[in-house]
Amino acid sequence: YDLVITDLMMPGISGLDLLRELKARRPEVDIIMITGYPTIRTAVESIKLGAFDYLPKPFTPAQLRNLVHRVLKKRQQVQDQPVKQKPKDIPPGLFYMIGHTWLKVESETKGRVGIMADFFQSIGRLVSLDLPEVGQIVQQGEPCAMLVDDMNFSYRIWSPASGRVTGVNMSLKENLDVLPKDPYEEGWLFTLELSSLEEDLEGLVQSK
């Protein structure tokens, strides 16, 4: 099997235990975790442990199809590339959800958020972007933005941290190509007044 879809909360075994076991036996398999919002922080932890993504309940068939499409597109790209392409270097000092979003901590209470470069390898060409509004409260692991590609698949973007949105990169609306071309600089999404930095960092990986 190439893809496993499993619930995070199951009788007899936790989804995280199953994830660890699957990754130990079949590291190449992709795993999607189904989760309820009360377990979002655990879902974020599942990304750190190697899950491809998670899907909060309740979800629609279209949301599941969109996520499976990302998995299949990523796997097809791997098969089509006999020589593995070098990924974009992750700048040092970023905290990130693997394959999803990054957080640049600018002070104890200020941060900048963007999307990881490898996320764009699993979707088509971008045609639209929805960003949060200034003043909006976002929570780690919950949707903070939305992308739509040229195949009309939509993708929710998970926030890597919690806080109040203080600024939005509106220039992206006029030039979506900046997002995949320069994801760690000009392609940033929004800035945050951080509300629970210490706790949020526990679910993220730090680049060296």
PLY file of the C-alpha trace (Angstrom):
ply
format ascii 1.0
element vertex 208
property float x
property float y
property float z
element edge 207
property int vertex1
property int vertex2
end_header
0.00 0.00 0.00
1.10 3.57 -0.73
-1.31 5.49 1.49
-2.84 4.83 4.91
-5.76 6.87 6.26
-6.28 6.36 9.98
-8.05 8.00 12.91
-5.96 9.59 15.61
-8.21 8.22 18.36
-8.95 4.48 18.18
-9.78 1.77 20.74
-6.77 -0.29 21.73
-4.13 1.78 19.95
-3.53 5.47 19.37
-3.04 6.88 15.92
0.41 8.12 16.96
1.46 4.61 18.01
0.23 3.26 14.67
2.09 6.06 12.88
5.35 5.18 14.64
4.91 1.48 13.83
4.10 2.12 10.16
7.03 4.48 9.71
9.36 1.96 11.33
8.24 -0.83 9.00
7.42 1.14 5.84
9.08 4.57 5.97
8.03 5.32 2.38
4.28 4.99 3.05
2.22 8.20 3.27
-0.16 8.57 6.20
-3.16 10.86 6.64
-4.46 11.27 10.19
-8.17 11.90 10.83
-8.64 14.03 13.93
-11.16 16.01 15.98
-10.42 19.63 16.85
-9.86 18.79 20.55
-6.78 16.79 19.43
-5.32 19.37 17.01
-2.06 19.70 18.95
-1.63 15.93 18.78
-2.32 16.14 15.05
0.47 18.72 14.75
2.71 16.26 16.59
1.80 13.60 14.01
3.31 15.79 11.26
6.50 16.01 13.30
6.54 12.19 13.50
6.18 11.76 9.73
2.49 11.91 8.78
1.87 13.50 5.38
-1.06 15.55 6.69
-4.11 15.45 8.93
-7.79 16.06 8.28
-9.94 17.59 11.03
-13.50 16.36 11.58
-16.02 17.09 10.24
-14.71 17.02 6.68
-16.28 16.78 3.24
-15.57 14.16 0.56
-14.01 16.95 -1.51
-11.55 17.81 1.27
-10.49 14.18 1.51
-10.13 13.94 -2.29
-8.00 17.10 -2.35
-5.67 15.67 0.26
-5.37 12.29 -1.47
-4.65 14.17 -4.72
-1.69 15.88 -3.03
-0.32 12.52 -1.89
-0.65 10.99 -5.36
0.89 14.03 -7.09
3.85 13.95 -4.73
4.38 10.22 -5.27
4.10 10.61 -9.04
6.74 13.33 -9.01
9.08 11.07 -7.08
8.56 8.28 -9.65
9.08 10.68 -12.58
12.40 11.97 -11.24
15.12 9.31 -11.58
17.55 11.77 -10.02
16.23 13.35 -6.87
16.08 17.12 -7.16
17.73 19.12 -4.43
15.03 20.81 -2.35
15.15 24.51 -1.61
17.32 25.09 1.43
15.35 25.94 4.56
16.84 29.12 6.06
18.38 28.56 9.50
16.35 29.55 12.54
12.90 28.80 11.17
10.42 26.62 13.07
8.20 24.58 10.82
5.57 21.90 10.31
7.27 19.46 7.93
5.96 19.96 4.40
3.47 22.61 5.49
4.14 25.99 7.09
6.99 27.84 8.78
7.29 30.35 11.59
10.05 32.94 11.89
10.25 34.20 15.47
11.18 37.89 15.30
10.78 38.54 19.04
9.11 36.90 22.04
5.74 38.19 20.87
6.18 38.68 17.11
6.38 36.11 14.31
6.15 35.78 10.54
4.37 32.87 8.80
4.80 31.29 5.36
4.49 28.02 3.44
7.27 25.45 3.08
8.78 25.11 -0.41
8.02 21.39 -0.71
4.30 21.99 -0.19
4.12 23.48 -3.69
5.58 20.32 -5.22
2.37 18.45 -4.34
-0.10 20.87 -5.95
-0.73 22.47 -9.34
-0.15 26.07 -10.45
-1.74 28.54 -8.04
-4.75 30.52 -9.23
-6.07 32.03 -5.98
-5.13 32.69 -2.38
-7.29 33.59 0.63
-5.45 35.21 3.54
-6.62 35.96 7.09
-7.71 39.46 8.06
-5.69 41.77 10.28
-6.95 41.31 13.83
-8.10 37.73 13.22
-7.14 35.15 15.85
-5.52 32.00 14.50
-4.64 28.81 16.37
-1.76 26.43 15.77
-2.82 23.55 13.54
-6.04 25.19 12.39
-6.72 26.76 8.96
-5.19 30.20 8.44
-5.27 30.50 4.62
-6.58 28.75 1.52
-4.96 27.96 -1.83
-6.65 26.90 -5.07
-4.68 25.46 -7.99
-5.33 25.27 -11.73
-7.01 21.87 -11.38
-9.57 23.47 -9.04
-8.28 21.64 -5.99
-8.39 23.70 -2.80
-5.98 23.34 0.10
-6.32 24.57 3.66
-3.10 25.93 5.13
-2.43 25.14 8.80
-1.07 27.88 11.04
2.25 26.91 12.69
1.50 29.13 15.70
-1.30 30.79 17.64
-1.92 34.50 17.94
-3.47 37.63 16.46
-2.78 38.55 12.84
-1.00 41.93 12.72
-0.14 42.17 9.02
-0.89 40.45 5.71
1.24 40.21 2.55
-1.33 41.62 0.14
1.25 41.83 -2.68
0.80 38.07 -3.14
-2.68 38.68 -4.51
-1.12 40.38 -7.55
1.71 37.90 -8.05
1.00 34.36 -6.83
4.15 33.06 -8.52
6.18 34.60 -5.69
4.85 31.94 -3.31
6.57 28.89 -4.87
9.54 30.89 -6.21
10.52 32.66 -2.97
8.58 30.95 -0.16
10.89 32.00 2.68
11.29 35.71 1.91
8.94 37.64 -0.41
6.38 34.82 -0.25
5.57 35.20 3.46
1.83 35.13 4.28
1.21 37.16 7.43
2.67 38.38 10.71
1.46 37.39 14.16
1.35 38.70 17.69
2.23 35.36 19.29
0.09 34.17 22.18
1.57 30.78 23.19
5.03 30.59 21.63
6.65 28.17 24.08
3.85 25.62 23.75
3.63 26.04 19.96
7.35 25.40 19.45
6.98 21.92 20.97
5.12 20.78 17.84
7.57 22.31 15.35
10.97 21.38 13.95
13.77 23.96 13.98
15.95 24.40 10.91
19.71 24.43 11.49
0 1
1 2
2 3
3 4
4 5
5 6
6 7
7 8
8 9
9 10
10 11
11 12
12 13
13 14
14 15
15 16
16 17
17 18
18 19
19 20
20 21
21 22
22 23
23 24
24 25
25 26
26 27
27 28
28 29
29 30
30 31
31 32
32 33
33 34
34 35
35 36
36 37
37 38
38 39
39 40
40 41
41 42
42 43
43 44
44 45
45 46
46 47
47 48
48 49
49 50
50 51
51 52
52 53
53 54
54 55
55 56
56 57
57 58
58 59
59 60
60 61
61 62
62 63
63 64
64 65
65 66
66 67
67 68
68 69
69 70
70 71
71 72
72 73
73 74
74 75
75 76
76 77
77 78
78 79
79 80
80 81
81 82
82 83
83 84
84 85
85 86
86 87
87 88
88 89
89 90
90 91
91 92
92 93
93 94
94 95
95 96
96 97
97 98
98 99
99 100
100 101
101 102
102 103
103 104
104 105
105 106
106 107
107 108
108 109
109 110
110 111
111 112
112 113
113 114
114 115
115 116
116 117
117 118
118 119
119 120
120 121
121 122
122 123
123 124
124 125
125 126
126 127
127 128
128 129
129 130
130 131
131 132
132 133
133 134
134 135
135 136
136 137
137 138
138 139
139 140
140 141
141 142
142 143
143 144
144 145
145 146
146 147
147 148
148 149
149 150
150 151
151 152
152 153
153 154
154 155
155 156
156 157
157 158
158 159
159 160
160 161
161 162
162 163
163 164
164 165
165 166
166 167
167 168
168 169
169 170
170 171
171 172
172 173
173 174
174 175
175 176
176 177
177 178
178 179
179 180
180 181
181 182
182 183
183 184
184 185
185 186
186 187
187 188
188 189
189 190
190 191
191 192
192 193
193 194
194 195
195 196
196 197
197 198
198 199
199 200
200 201
201 202
202 203
203 204
204 205
205 206
206 207
